[in-house]
């Protein structure tokens, strides 16, 4: 239903910089799964990432979440898929979400790693998938 990426500058992801996604929602009756898409290089210095996510409804009401995603398994292997040094991660954010009203929903994503500039993250994205009928 929706998938968009925001490129992170080569110098790194500044703690005060948000990736913003304005998503038009026309059907408030369907269920959706929400994912954060993250691209990092194999030089990323951590095994996890914390993200601050703010979602603002068309009415102006908003929610804020702090989420942690594990990017490396227990054996030190990257969870993301990719070739060479670039890795793609699809990280589940919320499942079975029904948007309560039609309109534009704003998603803002910030890194929360306690670094002024977080290196080796190249893109951050948002994916919303409509759930087909559940049997």
Secondary structure as GFF3:
##gff-version 3
##sequence-region A 1 135
A	DSSP	beta_strand	2	7	.	.	.	ID=ss1
A	DSSP	beta_strand	13	14	.	.	.	ID=ss2
A	DSSP	beta_strand	19	25	.	.	.	ID=ss3
A	DSSP	beta_strand	32	41	.	.	.	ID=ss4
A	DSSP	beta_strand	48	56	.	.	.	ID=ss5
A	DSSP	beta_strand	62	70	.	.	.	ID=ss6
A	DSSP	beta_strand	86	97	.	.	.	ID=ss7
A	DSSP	beta_strand	103	111	.	.	.	ID=ss8
A	DSSP	beta_strand	117	118	.	.	.	ID=ss9
A	DSSP	beta_strand	121	130	.	.	.	ID=ss10
###
